């Protein structure tokens, strides 16, 4: 088990501090960065890790990675440098908390994909979800609306995300500068699509950027995402993406700057737009796993 204790864990070039629970279920304390946009991005990445831990009932779930070791984090206070293997291996091992699902969660575009019931989010109804269901679950947990005045009560689709970004009536602004944790990258070519969140970023020096993404994708055994996919030096490990999305991803890995490709957009939540901040919800099974010490550090700004 990897719950918070007095033991010091090795983190990717940063130190973990115990989180405090703020009134209303949020998380107190500040990240080490004074930039609100960075703090927001770190909170979004935290929310995605919390979703995975909640589904699997295990603190190891967010640490599973494809494509090599997860990069050092130059912005957020992060989880320990370890890789417990695939999510299938995590599921088969001993659990830190009971999982709300009877069998290993799977990737599927069928069914509800994500459901909100009052103040609670079921991120994998029936034990399955897809990339946009994953994104919608994270956004609903943090009270991030897709368009002003409308809470997320059901999963969106990549086609709807692209349409909103093009409409100008979105709570997410298009990004054409340096990547931040929590940025959304979405692709849809009219017949298929994919969406993921930027998770961890580590600059490897001039002309080099290493980052990980967090997502739900099919994979060889249709597991619930390759939650962390590492992108380094123009290569990506295991993400189910289009050639256009892969090209944009590879270009980003050379500069840490958002690079849109054909039908690919990068966007960042704008909490300052009127009507864009809704009421945060809670994941099913969250109460137990949020004691995990390897989810990273959140600020008091957002959740």
URNOR-V730176 format. One record per run of one state. SS is the DSSP state (A for helix, B for strand, O for the rest). FROM is the first residue (numbers start at 0). LEN is the number of residues. If there is no record, write none. Layout:
SS,FROM,LEN + SS,FROM,LEN
This chain:
O,0,2 + B,2,1 + O,3,7 + B,10,1 + O,11,8 + B,19,2 + O,21,1 + A,22,3 + O,25,1 + B,26,2 + O,28,7 + A,35,21 + O,56,4 + A,60,3 + O,63,1 + B,64,2 + O,66,13 + B,79,1 + O,80,6 + A,86,6 + O,92,13 + B,105,2 + O,107,7 + B,114,3 + O,117,2 + B,119,3 + O,122,2 + A,124,3 + B,127,2 + O,129,1 + A,130,12 + O,142,1 + B,143,1 + O,144,2 + B,146,1 + O,147,2 + B,149,1 + O,150,3 + B,153,1 + O,154,3 + A,157,10 + O,167,4 + B,171,3 + O,174,3 + B,177,1 + O,178,5 + B,183,5 + O,188,4 + B,192,11 + O,203,5 + B,208,6 + O,214,8 + B,222,1 + O,223,4 + B,227,5 + O,232,2 + B,234,2 + O,236,6 + A,242,10 + O,252,4 + B,256,1 + O,257,6 + B,263,6 + O,269,7 + B,276,1 + O,277,4 + B,281,2 + O,283,2 + A,285,4 + O,289,2 + B,291,1 + O,292,11
